[in-house]
Every structure is written in C-alpha cells, then in structure tokens.
Amino acid sequence: MEFSCPFLMEMVFSIPHHTCLGAAWKVANISEGSKVVIFGLGTVGLSVAQGAKMRGASQIIGVDMMQEKCEKAKAFGVTDFLNPKDTDEPIPQVINRLTGGGADYAFECIGDTGMVTTALQSCCDGWGLTVTLGVPKQKPEVTAHFGLLLNGRTLTGSLFGGWKPKSEIPSLVEMYLKKEIKLDDLITHTLPFKDINTAFDLMKNGTCLRCVIHMPEIEGFPMAGN
Ligand SMILES: NC(=O)c1ccc[n+]([C@@H]2O[C@H](COP(=O)([O-])OP(=O)(O)OC[C@H]3O[C@@H](n4cnc5c(N)ncnc54)[C@H](O)[C@@H]3O)[C@@H](O)[C@H]2O)c1
C-alpha cells in the first residue's frame, strides 16, 4: 500500500470489516431509504450496520441475544435493537410489524443456519434479499418453505464481500484514513500474549469484539509493524 496505515488496522481490514461493507454495498447493494435487519451484532454484524447506514438505510434493526451489544450497535447505525429473549412473539413477526411488511434486506451474521431461515422469513415479499455471512459450526443445511422463494425473496451469500483485494481494498483503507469509515471501535481489547486465555474468555462471553494479542519480541525476529 502506498499510504501509511497502522498495522493493526490492516489486520482488521484483512477480513471482517471489508467483508461486511462489501456484503452491504456490493452484494446487497442497499438502496437509500430501505429497511434492513441484521442477525448477530459481532464485528461482522456491526460492520454491515455501518455499511447500511452509509448507504442511507432508513431503518436498521439489530437482533442479538446479548443486551450488552445494544449501545455499541447504536453507535454503528442500528436504529432498533431487538433481543429475542425479550419477546414471545416469533422474530419474523416482530420484524414484519416494525418494518410494516418485512425488511428489504436481511443479513445473517451469526453462523446459524436456523437463523438464515428466520432472516428469509423476515424479508418482504417481492424483492426481499437475504445475505448469509455466518459460517455454521453445525447443521450446514438450510431449510425453508419453498413459498418464501416463490414469493420473490432471494437468498445469497457473501464471502469476503466480493471485493477485488488488489484493486479495491486500498480505496477502503483510504476511506478509513480519511475517517469516513469507523474501524478503531471494533478493537475492544489489547492484551499481552501471556493473557491469551483471558482473551478467549472475553471472546466467549461476548464482551469482546476483536482482541489484539501482543506477541513477545524474539531477538532477531522484529515484529511486523514495529
Ligand atoms: N462471510 C465471510 O466472509 C465472513 C468473514 C468473517 C466472519 N464470518 C463469520 O461470520 C459470523 C459472525 O462473526 P463475528 O466475528 O461477528 O462473530 P461474534 O461471535 O463476534 O458475533 C456473533 C453475534 O451473534 C449473537 N448471537 C449468537 N446466537 C444468536 C441468536 N440465536 N440470536 C441472536 N443473536 C445471536 C452473539 O451474541 C454475537 O453478538 C461467524 O460465523 C464468522 O465465522 C464470515
């Protein structure tokens, strides 16, 4: 890269952030004034929210089981936070009510194929588009009533956001350097290597978005970025 970007930010750019901006901008091509629902508000979901906000979405509903995600989500553009634990109503029904007929775009950012079905059900008839980003650890098959597709909804996926790394990533880094996109807030913790188990705990209990681990310097092998 011809310009100077902090090494840590290059790392964050390497996957989660550009993937999700790409999912919002290139894959879904979110249009101004549209209604968006995002399932899962980790780094992936928050970056999709940022992409949707920058595209001028009028409503961005974030769904997450962890109440702690609410505040950060609002900072990334989420307009309505929904915790499935707070309602007995099926989530697609809640989304349908909040959006007045279903979302124009739904993003699955958890890695749960059951949620892919929920996302598809939360879209509107006619043109509702579901983009699946999560990578499931179990049950890879997606099941859905054929009528959802027959009624004009589309299901697609996004891996790495559809960017051409060599020609397009530098322009994203430039946007970050000009403070047009928010990235620093995705790094919530910085720990030395000896505390790596704490980092895993933080990741598992959901208090952490991205944690940077500092490796001890070994003589003769200077760390990248130094
Ligand atoms: N497609 C790609 O290019 C790409 C790139 C990076 C990561 N991923 C995948 O995206 C997914 C998300 O990554 P992340 O780093 O944001 O993960 P994360 O664990 O930080 O975030 C997931 C969020 O989903 C929430 N969640 C879990 N189960 C839920 C449920 N049933 N209902 C509502 N919310 C629920 C969690 O509370 C958490 O906030 C992972 O599967 C990851 O492997 C895909």
The ligand as an ORCA input file, in Angstrom:
! r2SCAN-3c Opt
* xyz 0 1
  N     -18.637    -14.497      5.108
  C     -17.455    -14.014      5.461
  O     -16.669    -13.562      4.616
  C     -17.086    -13.984      6.926
  C     -15.980    -13.228      7.387
  C     -15.706    -13.194      8.759
  C     -16.518    -13.916      9.636
  N     -17.569    -14.664      9.161
  C     -18.480    -15.419     10.041
  O     -19.481    -14.504     10.489
  C     -20.016    -14.943     11.746
  C     -20.008    -13.792     12.759
  O     -18.675    -13.410     13.053
  P     -18.376    -12.404     14.294
  O     -16.911    -12.294     14.377
  O     -19.185    -11.164     14.167
  O     -18.937    -13.311     15.498
  P     -19.340    -12.902     17.003
  O     -19.382    -14.185     17.747
  O     -18.485    -11.794     17.497
  O     -20.818    -12.315     16.844
  C     -21.959    -13.126     16.741
  C     -23.099    -12.424     17.480
  O     -24.283    -13.199     17.316
  C     -25.003    -13.215     18.539
  N     -25.851    -14.414     18.561
  C     -25.477    -15.710     18.696
  N     -26.544    -16.523     18.622
  C     -27.621    -15.727     18.445
  C     -29.021    -15.962     18.277
  N     -29.535    -17.208     18.279
  N     -29.856    -14.902     18.113
  C     -29.352    -13.628     18.102
  N     -28.033    -13.337     18.237
  C     -27.187    -14.374     18.408
  C     -23.925    -13.201     19.614
  O     -24.427    -12.701     20.850
  C     -22.866    -12.285     18.992
  O     -23.059    -10.921     19.381
  C     -19.164    -16.151     12.169
  O     -19.854    -17.334     11.804
  C     -17.893    -15.984     11.331
  O     -17.256    -17.217     11.111
  C     -17.857    -14.695      7.826
*
